[in-house]
Amino acid sequence: MTQEIKNPETDIEKEEDPIILYIMNAVERGSPVAPRTIAIEIADDRAKENSPRDAWRKYLMAVKQQAKYLARQGRISILRRGKPIDPNKMKGLVKYSLPVEGGPEAESAAED
């Protein structure tokens, strides 16, 4: 007779992407933060001795994609000129912040 042992690690939800953690840590500091700043922080943390100075650029697209994902979930706001925008229309110079009242998420909920 065998006894089944449940592994508690398999019952835990899948861990979040490390880039999401960087974004959330950055916005939780209080002031809006640029995607470039987050990408630079990631690159600095992962840098090796011979890493180029612009290694942050390879993380920039991933930061932007994960920020859209978080904004669609309502976990952050994407700001252009200090005002929340629709994450599906993100382009140009933007910053990320904790969710802002009256953002596009609230407008779409009010229409329903």
N, CA, C and O atoms as CSV, one atom per row, in Angstrom:
chain,resi,resn,atom,element,x,y,z
A,1,MET,N,N,0.832,-1.168,0.000
A,1,MET,CA,C,0.000,0.000,0.000
A,1,MET,C,C,0.886,1.243,0.000
A,1,MET,O,O,1.775,1.383,0.839
A,2,THR,N,N,0.631,2.148,-0.954
A,2,THR,CA,C,1.436,3.366,-1.027
A,2,THR,C,C,0.662,4.554,-0.493
A,2,THR,O,O,-0.564,4.613,-0.590
A,3,GLN,N,N,1.369,5.467,0.052
A,3,GLN,CA,C,0.746,6.666,0.592
A,3,GLN,C,C,1.074,7.844,-0.325
A,3,GLN,O,O,2.229,8.055,-0.695
A,4,GLU,N,N,0.053,8.597,-0.681
A,4,GLU,CA,C,0.247,9.743,-1.547
A,4,GLU,C,C,0.683,10.942,-0.714
A,4,GLU,O,O,0.034,11.302,0.268
A,5,ILE,N,N,1.763,11.539,-1.110
A,5,ILE,CA,C,2.244,12.732,-0.427
A,5,ILE,C,C,2.036,13.909,-1.361
A,5,ILE,O,O,2.506,13.925,-2.499
A,6,LYS,N,N,1.329,14.875,-0.855
A,6,LYS,CA,C,1.045,16.050,-1.660
A,6,LYS,C,C,2.191,17.041,-1.534
A,6,LYS,O,O,2.629,17.368,-0.431
A,7,ASN,N,N,2.659,17.505,-2.658
A,7,ASN,CA,C,3.728,18.487,-2.682
A,7,ASN,C,C,3.116,19.885,-2.628
A,7,ASN,O,O,2.422,20.285,-3.563
A,8,PRO,N,N,3.359,20.634,-1.554
A,8,PRO,CA,C,2.758,21.964,-1.438
A,8,PRO,C,C,3.221,22.932,-2.529
A,8,PRO,O,O,2.518,23.892,-2.845
A,9,GLU,N,N,4.396,22.684,-3.102
A,9,GLU,CA,C,4.892,23.570,-4.158
A,9,GLU,C,C,4.026,23.493,-5.415
A,9,GLU,O,O,3.906,24.484,-6.135
A,10,THR,N,N,3.427,22.352,-5.689
A,10,THR,CA,C,2.597,22.231,-6.887
A,10,THR,C,C,1.232,22.868,-6.692
A,10,THR,O,O,0.541,23.144,-7.673
A,11,ASP,N,N,0.825,23.108,-5.455
A,11,ASP,CA,C,-0.461,23.732,-5.173
A,11,ASP,C,C,-0.375,25.259,-5.204
A,11,ASP,O,O,-1.403,25.936,-5.205
A,12,ILE,N,N,0.831,25.798,-5.230
A,12,ILE,CA,C,1.026,27.243,-5.247
A,12,ILE,C,C,0.847,27.743,-6.678
A,12,ILE,O,O,1.264,27.097,-7.639
A,13,GLU,N,N,0.208,28.924,-6.792
A,13,GLU,CA,C,0.041,29.513,-8.116
A,13,GLU,C,C,1.398,29.780,-8.741
A,13,GLU,O,O,2.393,29.987,-8.046
A,14,LYS,N,N,1.418,29.773,-10.072
A,14,LYS,CA,C,2.642,30.039,-10.799
A,14,LYS,C,C,3.168,31.424,-10.411
A,14,LYS,O,O,2.405,32.384,-10.310
A,15,GLU,N,N,4.466,31.507,-10.200
A,15,GLU,CA,C,5.081,32.779,-9.827
A,15,GLU,C,C,4.950,33.778,-10.963
A,15,GLU,O,O,4.907,33.407,-12.136
A,16,GLU,N,N,4.888,35.052,-10.598
A,16,GLU,CA,C,4.783,36.098,-11.606
A,16,GLU,C,C,6.111,36.312,-12.308
A,16,GLU,O,O,7.180,36.023,-11.769
A,17,ASP,N,N,6.016,36.819,-13.509
A,17,ASP,CA,C,7.174,37.161,-14.310
A,17,ASP,C,C,8.041,38.158,-13.525
A,17,ASP,O,O,7.509,39.084,-12.914
A,18,PRO,N,N,9.349,37.979,-13.537
A,18,PRO,CA,C,10.214,38.912,-12.797
A,18,PRO,C,C,10.060,40.363,-13.257
A,18,PRO,O,O,10.230,41.285,-12.459
A,19,ILE,N,N,9.746,40.568,-14.515
A,19,ILE,CA,C,9.582,41.932,-15.021
A,19,ILE,C,C,8.361,42.584,-14.376
A,19,ILE,O,O,8.379,43.780,-14.087
A,20,ILE,N,N,7.313,41.814,-14.150
A,20,ILE,CA,C,6.134,42.340,-13.453
A,20,ILE,C,C,6.522,42.788,-12.051
A,20,ILE,O,O,6.066,43.829,-11.580
A,21,LEU,N,N,7.358,42.008,-11.391
A,21,LEU,CA,C,7.799,42.366,-10.045
A,21,LEU,C,C,8.597,43.678,-10.050
A,21,LEU,O,O,8.434,44.508,-9.156
A,22,TYR,N,N,9.452,43.859,-11.053
A,22,TYR,CA,C,10.199,45.111,-11.167
A,22,TYR,C,C,9.244,46.290,-11.366
A,22,TYR,O,O,9.410,47.335,-10.738
A,23,ILE,N,N,8.246,46.125,-12.239
A,23,ILE,CA,C,7.287,47.198,-12.506
A,23,ILE,C,C,6.518,47.540,-11.238
A,23,ILE,O,O,6.391,48.711,-10.879
A,24,MET,N,N,6.006,46.521,-10.562
A,24,MET,CA,C,5.212,46.763,-9.356
A,24,MET,C,C,6.058,47.415,-8.253
A,24,MET,O,O,5.586,48.312,-7.555
A,25,ASN,N,N,7.298,46.964,-8.102
A,25,ASN,CA,C,8.188,47.584,-7.106
A,25,ASN,C,C,8.438,49.050,-7.436
A,25,ASN,O,O,8.471,49.897,-6.544
A,26,ALA,N,N,8.613,49.345,-8.717
A,26,ALA,CA,C,8.892,50.727,-9.132
A,26,ALA,C,C,7.694,51.636,-8.881
A,26,ALA,O,O,7.867,52.737,-8.359
A,27,VAL,N,N,6.484,51.206,-9.237
A,27,VAL,CA,C,5.315,52.077,-9.061
A,27,VAL,C,C,4.925,52.201,-7.591
A,27,VAL,O,O,4.341,53.208,-7.191
A,28,GLU,N,N,5.237,51.201,-6.794
A,28,GLU,CA,C,4.897,51.254,-5.373
A,28,GLU,C,C,5.779,52.246,-4.599
A,28,GLU,O,O,5.493,52.561,-3.444
A,29,ARG,N,N,6.831,52.727,-5.226
A,29,ARG,CA,C,7.682,53.740,-4.577
A,29,ARG,C,C,6.983,55.091,-4.505
A,29,ARG,O,O,7.402,55.965,-3.746
A,30,GLY,N,N,5.916,55.271,-5.291
A,30,GLY,CA,C,5.126,56.490,-5.164
A,30,GLY,C,C,5.010,57.346,-6.400
A,30,GLY,O,O,3.892,57.619,-6.836
A,31,SER,N,N,6.088,57.777,-6.978
A,31,SER,CA,C,5.995,58.684,-8.118
A,31,SER,C,C,5.971,57.890,-9.429
A,31,SER,O,O,6.486,56.774,-9.494
A,32,PRO,N,N,5.366,58.477,-10.476
A,32,PRO,CA,C,5.332,57.792,-11.778
A,32,PRO,C,C,6.747,57.487,-12.271
A,32,PRO,O,O,7.686,58.245,-12.029
A,33,VAL,N,N,6.869,56.376,-12.956
A,33,VAL,CA,C,8.186,55.923,-13.404
A,33,VAL,C,C,8.140,55.591,-14.896
A,33,VAL,O,O,7.158,55.034,-15.387
A,34,ALA,N,N,9.203,55.938,-15.604
A,34,ALA,CA,C,9.307,55.693,-17.036
A,34,ALA,C,C,9.718,54.245,-17.301
A,34,ALA,O,O,10.441,53.650,-16.503
A,35,PRO,N,N,9.260,53.675,-18.420
A,35,PRO,CA,C,9.659,52.304,-18.767
A,35,PRO,C,C,11.178,52.152,-18.873
A,35,PRO,O,O,11.733,51.119,-18.496
A,36,ARG,N,N,11.837,53.174,-19.382
A,36,ARG,CA,C,13.293,53.148,-19.536
A,36,ARG,C,C,13.970,52.957,-18.181
A,36,ARG,O,O,14.944,52.211,-18.076
A,37,THR,N,N,13.467,53.619,-17.155
A,37,THR,CA,C,14.044,53.518,-15.813
A,37,THR,C,C,13.965,52.087,-15.290
A,37,THR,O,O,14.907,51.586,-14.677
A,38,ILE,N,N,12.827,51.436,-15.541
A,38,ILE,CA,C,12.653,50.046,-15.100
A,38,ILE,C,C,13.587,49.130,-15.882
A,38,ILE,O,O,14.210,48.240,-15.304
A,39,ALA,N,N,13.687,49.343,-17.193
A,39,ALA,CA,C,14.573,48.520,-18.027
A,39,ALA,C,C,16.022,48.674,-17.593
A,39,ALA,O,O,16.771,47.698,-17.576
A,40,ILE,N,N,16.420,49.884,-17.242
A,40,ILE,CA,C,17.797,50.124,-16.767
A,40,ILE,C,C,18.035,49.389,-15.453
A,40,ILE,O,O,19.097,48.801,-15.250
A,41,GLU,N,N,17.053,49.422,-14.569
A,41,GLU,CA,C,17.185,48.729,-13.279
A,41,GLU,C,C,17.351,47.215,-13.489
A,41,GLU,O,O,18.181,46.582,-12.838
A,42,ILE,N,N,16.560,46.647,-14.395
A,42,ILE,CA,C,16.661,45.211,-14.698
A,42,ILE,C,C,18.045,44.901,-15.259
A,42,ILE,O,O,18.699,43.953,-14.823
A,43,ALA,N,N,18.488,45.701,-16.225
A,43,ALA,CA,C,19.791,45.469,-16.857
A,43,ALA,C,C,20.926,45.587,-15.842
A,43,ALA,O,O,21.873,44.801,-15.873
A,44,ASP,N,N,20.830,46.567,-14.943
A,44,ASP,CA,C,21.874,46.729,-13.924
A,44,ASP,C,C,21.931,45.529,-12.991
A,44,ASP,O,O,23.011,45.081,-12.604
A,45,ASP,N,N,20.750,45.008,-12.630
A,45,ASP,CA,C,20.712,43.851,-11.733
A,45,ASP,C,C,21.255,42.587,-12.403
A,45,ASP,O,O,21.784,41.706,-11.726
A,46,ARG,N,N,21.127,42.495,-13.720
A,46,ARG,CA,C,21.559,41.299,-14.441
A,46,ARG,C,C,22.882,41.482,-15.169
A,46,ARG,O,O,23.326,40.577,-15.876
A,47,ALA,N,N,23.512,42.626,-15.009
A,47,ALA,CA,C,24.725,42.954,-15.759
A,47,ALA,C,C,25.892,42.037,-15.392
A,47,ALA,O,O,26.048,41.601,-14.251
A,48,LYS,N,N,26.686,41.774,-16.398
A,48,LYS,CA,C,27.932,41.037,-16.219
A,48,LYS,C,C,29.073,42.023,-16.478
A,48,LYS,O,O,28.840,43.161,-16.887
A,49,GLU,N,N,30.269,41.588,-16.243
A,49,GLU,CA,C,31.424,42.466,-16.421
A,49,GLU,C,C,31.508,43.070,-17.811
A,49,GLU,O,O,31.821,44.251,-17.961
A,50,ASN,N,N,31.231,42.270,-18.823
A,50,ASN,CA,C,31.401,42.727,-20.201
A,50,ASN,C,C,30.084,43.178,-20.851
A,50,ASN,O,O,30.007,43.274,-22.076
A,51,SER,N,N,29.060,43.454,-20.055
A,51,SER,CA,C,27.778,43.906,-20.610
A,51,SER,C,C,27.915,45.308,-21.188
A,51,SER,O,O,28.566,46.167,-20.593
A,52,PRO,N,N,27.295,45.543,-22.362
A,52,PRO,CA,C,27.344,46.888,-22.940
A,52,PRO,C,C,26.528,47.875,-22.096
A,52,PRO,O,O,25.636,47.475,-21.347
A,53,ARG,N,N,26.841,49.150,-22.225
A,53,ARG,CA,C,26.153,50.181,-21.437
A,53,ARG,C,C,24.675,50.283,-21.797
A,53,ARG,O,O,23.859,50.668,-20.959
A,54,ASP,N,N,24.323,49.941,-23.039
A,54,ASP,CA,C,22.920,50.047,-23.454
A,54,ASP,C,C,22.196,48.694,-23.415
A,54,ASP,O,O,21.253,48.470,-24.175
A,55,ALA,N,N,22.635,47.811,-22.541
A,55,ALA,CA,C,22.000,46.486,-22.409
A,55,ALA,C,C,20.541,46.605,-21.979
A,55,ALA,O,O,19.755,45.686,-22.208
A,56,TRP,N,N,20.170,47.719,-21.363
A,56,TRP,CA,C,18.798,47.934,-20.906
A,56,TRP,C,C,17.806,47.898,-22.060
A,56,TRP,O,O,16.638,47.560,-21.863
A,57,ARG,N,N,18.258,48.244,-23.260
A,57,ARG,CA,C,17.352,48.316,-24.419
A,57,ARG,C,C,16.677,46.975,-24.717
A,57,ARG,O,O,15.542,46.948,-25.192
A,58,LYS,N,N,17.361,45.875,-24.443
A,58,LYS,CA,C,16.763,44.569,-24.739
A,58,LYS,C,C,15.625,44.225,-23.781
A,58,LYS,O,O,14.842,43.317,-24.059
A,59,TYR,N,N,15.523,44.931,-22.662
A,59,TYR,CA,C,14.432,44.694,-21.714
A,59,TYR,C,C,13.252,45.646,-21.909
A,59,TYR,O,O,12.179,45.420,-21.349
A,60,LEU,N,N,13.435,46.688,-22.681
A,60,LEU,CA,C,12.420,47.732,-22.812
A,60,LEU,C,C,11.096,47.215,-23.377
A,60,LEU,O,O,10.035,47.554,-22.853
A,61,MET,N,N,11.137,46.415,-24.420
A,61,MET,CA,C,9.896,45.898,-25.020
A,61,MET,C,C,9.152,44.996,-24.033
A,61,MET,O,O,7.926,45.059,-23.943
A,62,ALA,N,N,9.868,44.175,-23.309
A,62,ALA,CA,C,9.236,43.297,-22.317
A,62,ALA,C,C,8.581,44.114,-21.207
A,62,ALA,O,O,7.493,43.770,-20.743
A,63,VAL,N,N,9.232,45.186,-20.782
A,63,VAL,CA,C,8.664,46.061,-19.748
A,63,VAL,C,C,7.354,46.655,-20.256
A,63,VAL,O,O,6.356,46.666,-19.535
A,64,LYS,N,N,7.354,47.148,-21.492
A,64,LYS,CA,C,6.143,47.760,-22.060
A,64,LYS,C,C,5.013,46.740,-22.197
A,64,LYS,O,O,3.860,47.047,-21.895
A,65,GLN,N,N,5.336,45.540,-22.648
A,65,GLN,CA,C,4.305,44.504,-22.803
A,65,GLN,C,C,3.699,44.110,-21.459
A,65,GLN,O,O,2.481,43.982,-21.338
A,66,GLN,N,N,4.537,43.921,-20.462
A,66,GLN,CA,C,4.034,43.545,-19.144
A,66,GLN,C,C,3.251,44.691,-18.512
A,66,GLN,O,O,2.292,44.449,-17.778
A,67,ALA,N,N,3.641,45.927,-18.782
A,67,ALA,CA,C,2.903,47.081,-18.253
A,67,ALA,C,C,1.497,47.125,-18.856
A,67,ALA,O,O,0.532,47.420,-18.150
A,68,LYS,N,N,1.375,46.838,-20.143
A,68,LYS,CA,C,0.042,46.778,-20.768
A,68,LYS,C,C,-0.807,45.714,-20.089
A,68,LYS,O,O,-1.980,45.938,-19.792
A,69,TYR,N,N,-0.211,44.565,-19.848
A,69,TYR,CA,C,-0.908,43.476,-19.178
A,69,TYR,C,C,-1.399,43.910,-17.796
A,69,TYR,O,O,-2.552,43.668,-17.439
A,70,LEU,N,N,-0.525,44.547,-17.027
A,70,LEU,CA,C,-0.891,45.006,-15.687
A,70,LEU,C,C,-1.958,46.093,-15.731
A,70,LEU,O,O,-2.846,46.125,-14.879
A,71,ALA,N,N,-1.878,46.977,-16.711
A,71,ALA,CA,C,-2.869,48.052,-16.838
A,71,ALA,C,C,-4.237,47.477,-17.205
A,71,ALA,O,O,-5.258,47.943,-16.700
A,72,ARG,N,N,-4.264,46.486,-18.066
A,72,ARG,CA,C,-5.540,45.847,-18.431
A,72,ARG,C,C,-6.176,45.171,-17.221
A,72,ARG,O,O,-7.401,45.090,-17.129
A,73,GLN,N,N,-5.358,44.689,-16.301
A,73,GLN,CA,C,-5.862,44.075,-15.072
A,73,GLN,C,C,-6.244,45.116,-14.028
A,73,GLN,O,O,-6.870,44.781,-13.022
A,74,GLY,N,N,-5.876,46.365,-14.255
A,74,GLY,CA,C,-6.177,47.422,-13.298
A,74,GLY,C,C,-5.176,47.522,-12.160
A,74,GLY,O,O,-5.451,48.177,-11.155
A,75,ARG,N,N,-4.020,46.885,-12.299
A,75,ARG,CA,C,-3.012,46.906,-11.234
A,75,ARG,C,C,-2.114,48.134,-11.298
A,75,ARG,O,O,-1.539,48.536,-10.287
A,76,ILE,N,N,-1.988,48.740,-12.498
A,76,ILE,CA,C,-1.244,49.988,-12.657
A,76,ILE,C,C,-2.008,50.877,-13.629
A,76,ILE,O,O,-2.948,50.429,-14.284
A,77,SER,N,N,-1.600,52.131,-13.716
A,77,SER,CA,C,-2.112,53.045,-14.736
A,77,SER,C,C,-0.955,53.450,-15.631
A,77,SER,O,O,0.180,53.595,-15.176
A,78,ILE,N,N,-1.257,53.629,-16.903
A,78,ILE,CA,C,-0.274,54.139,-17.851
A,78,ILE,C,C,-0.630,55.599,-18.083
A,78,ILE,O,O,-1.758,55.923,-18.452
A,79,LEU,N,N,0.338,56.471,-17.864
A,79,LEU,CA,C,0.092,57.906,-17.933
A,79,LEU,C,C,0.808,58.535,-19.121
A,79,LEU,O,O,1.963,58.219,-19.407
A,80,ARG,N,N,0.101,59.434,-19.810
A,80,ARG,CA,C,0.722,60.278,-20.814
A,80,ARG,C,C,0.390,61.705,-20.418
A,80,ARG,O,O,-0.781,62.052,-20.260
A,81,ARG,N,N,1.404,62.525,-20.258
A,81,ARG,CA,C,1.234,63.906,-19.790
A,81,ARG,C,C,0.484,63.956,-18.456
A,81,ARG,O,O,-0.278,64.886,-18.193
A,82,GLY,N,N,0.712,62.945,-17.626
A,82,GLY,CA,C,0.136,62.910,-16.285
A,82,GLY,C,C,-1.289,62.404,-16.206
A,82,GLY,O,O,-1.861,62.347,-15.117
A,83,LYS,N,N,-1.886,62.027,-17.357
A,83,LYS,CA,C,-3.270,61.548,-17.364
A,83,LYS,C,C,-3.315,60.096,-17.814
A,83,LYS,O,O,-2.574,59.702,-18.715
A,84,PRO,N,N,-4.187,59.285,-17.186
A,84,PRO,CA,C,-4.269,57.869,-17.564
A,84,PRO,C,C,-4.766,57.696,-18.999
A,84,PRO,O,O,-5.650,58.417,-19.462
A,85,ILE,N,N,-4.176,56.728,-19.682
A,85,ILE,CA,C,-4.585,56.423,-21.056
A,85,ILE,C,C,-4.986,54.956,-21.160
A,85,ILE,O,O,-4.709,54.154,-20.268
A,86,ASP,N,N,-5.634,54.628,-22.253
A,86,ASP,CA,C,-6.011,53.251,-22.561
A,86,ASP,C,C,-4.736,52.465,-22.866
A,86,ASP,O,O,-3.955,52.882,-23.721
A,87,PRO,N,N,-4.507,51.339,-22.189
A,87,PRO,CA,C,-3.272,50.574,-22.439
A,87,PRO,C,C,-3.173,50.063,-23.880
A,87,PRO,O,O,-2.071,49.827,-24.375
A,88,ASN,N,N,-4.296,49.895,-24.545
A,88,ASN,CA,C,-4.276,49.425,-25.931
A,88,ASN,C,C,-3.824,50.513,-26.896
A,88,ASN,O,O,-3.506,50.225,-28.050
A,89,LYS,N,N,-3.793,51.764,-26.432
A,89,LYS,CA,C,-3.394,52.882,-27.280
A,89,LYS,C,C,-2.090,53.497,-26.795
A,89,LYS,O,O,-1.826,54.677,-27.027
A,90,MET,N,N,-1.287,52.700,-26.128
A,90,MET,CA,C,-0.038,53.207,-25.559
A,90,MET,C,C,0.998,53.421,-26.651
A,90,MET,O,O,1.365,52.492,-27.370
A,91,LYS,N,N,1.459,54.653,-26.765
A,91,LYS,CA,C,2.597,54.966,-27.626
A,91,LYS,C,C,3.148,56.308,-27.178
A,91,LYS,O,O,2.482,57.056,-26.463
A,92,GLY,N,N,4.348,56.602,-27.597
A,92,GLY,CA,C,4.976,57.845,-27.191
A,92,GLY,C,C,5.561,57.746,-25.798
A,92,GLY,O,O,5.775,56.654,-25.271
A,93,LEU,N,N,5.814,58.900,-25.214
A,93,LEU,CA,C,6.404,58.962,-23.878
A,93,LEU,C,C,5.328,58.725,-22.833
A,93,LEU,O,O,4.358,59.477,-22.743
A,94,VAL,N,N,5.507,57.681,-22.051
A,94,VAL,CA,C,4.540,57.328,-21.011
A,94,VAL,C,C,5.279,57.059,-19.705
A,94,VAL,O,O,6.496,56.875,-19.680
A,95,LYS,N,N,4.510,57.043,-18.632
A,95,LYS,CA,C,5.017,56.644,-17.326
A,95,LYS,C,C,3.993,55.715,-16.704
A,95,LYS,O,O,2.832,55.685,-17.112
A,96,TYR,N,N,4.432,54.964,-15.719
A,96,TYR,CA,C,3.553,54.031,-15.028
A,96,TYR,C,C,3.376,54.492,-13.585
A,96,TYR,O,O,4.287,55.049,-12.972
A,97,SER,N,N,2.176,54.243,-13.061
A,97,SER,CA,C,1.906,54.589,-11.661
A,97,SER,C,C,0.920,53.592,-11.092
A,97,SER,O,O,0.379,52.748,-11.806
A,98,LEU,N,N,0.697,53.703,-9.795
A,98,LEU,CA,C,-0.373,52.927,-9.184
A,98,LEU,C,C,-1.683,53.363,-9.826
A,98,LEU,O,O,-1.744,54.460,-10.381
A,99,PRO,N,N,-2.731,52.547,-9.773
A,99,PRO,CA,C,-3.993,52.899,-10.436
A,99,PRO,C,C,-4.486,54.293,-10.044
A,99,PRO,O,O,-4.456,54.679,-8.875
A,100,VAL,N,N,-4.942,55.038,-11.060
A,100,VAL,CA,C,-5.413,56.398,-10.882
A,100,VAL,C,C,-6.926,56.424,-11.047
A,100,VAL,O,O,-7.465,55.807,-11.966
A,101,GLU,N,N,-7.611,57.138,-10.157
A,101,GLU,CA,C,-9.068,57.280,-10.265
A,101,GLU,C,C,-9.412,57.985,-11.570
A,101,GLU,O,O,-8.711,58.904,-11.994
A,102,GLY,N,N,-10.498,57.545,-12.203
A,102,GLY,CA,C,-10.969,58.200,-13.425
A,102,GLY,C,C,-10.184,57.824,-14.655
A,102,GLY,O,O,-10.271,58.508,-15.675
A,103,GLY,N,N,-9.414,56.745,-14.585
A,103,GLY,CA,C,-8.657,56.295,-15.739
A,103,GLY,C,C,-9.555,55.633,-16.766
A,103,GLY,O,O,-10.763,55.546,-16.548
A,104,PRO,N,N,-9.008,55.166,-17.877
A,104,PRO,CA,C,-9.805,54.541,-18.926
A,104,PRO,C,C,-10.559,53.309,-18.445
A,104,PRO,O,O,-11.612,52.969,-18.986
A,105,GLU,N,N,-10.010,52.628,-17.409
A,105,GLU,CA,C,-10.697,51.453,-16.879
A,105,GLU,C,C,-12.025,51.872,-16.243
A,105,GLU,O,O,-13.033,51.182,-16.397
A,106,ALA,N,N,-12.025,52.999,-15.531
A,106,ALA,CA,C,-13.235,53.486,-14.869
A,106,ALA,C,C,-14.246,53.971,-15.899
A,106,ALA,O,O,-15.449,53.782,-15.718
A,107,GLU,N,N,-13.776,54.594,-16.981
A,107,GLU,CA,C,-14.665,55.076,-18.021
A,107,GLU,C,C,-15.390,53.925,-18.699
A,107,GLU,O,O,-16.593,54.006,-18.949
A,108,SER,N,N,-14.656,52.841,-19.002
A,108,SER,CA,C,-15.282,51.708,-19.670
A,108,SER,C,C,-16.268,50.989,-18.744
A,108,SER,O,O,-17.273,50.453,-19.210
A,109,ALA,N,N,-15.985,50.976,-17.427
A,109,ALA,CA,C,-16.898,50.361,-16.475
A,109,ALA,C,C,-18.175,51.191,-16.337
A,109,ALA,O,O,-19.255,50.635,-16.136
A,110,ALA,N,N,-18.058,52.518,-16.443
A,110,ALA,CA,C,-19.226,53.394,-16.323
A,110,ALA,C,C,-20.140,53.261,-17.537
A,110,ALA,O,O,-21.347,53.481,-17.432
A,111,GLU,N,N,-19.573,52.903,-18.687
A,111,GLU,CA,C,-20.379,52.745,-19.899
A,111,GLU,C,C,-21.241,51.513,-19.859
A,111,GLU,O,O,-22.284,51.482,-20.512
A,112,ASP,N,N,-20.849,50.491,-19.116
A,112,ASP,CA,C,-21.592,49.210,-19.068
A,112,ASP,C,C,-22.919,49.331,-18.373
A,112,ASP,O,O,-23.648,48.345,-18.257
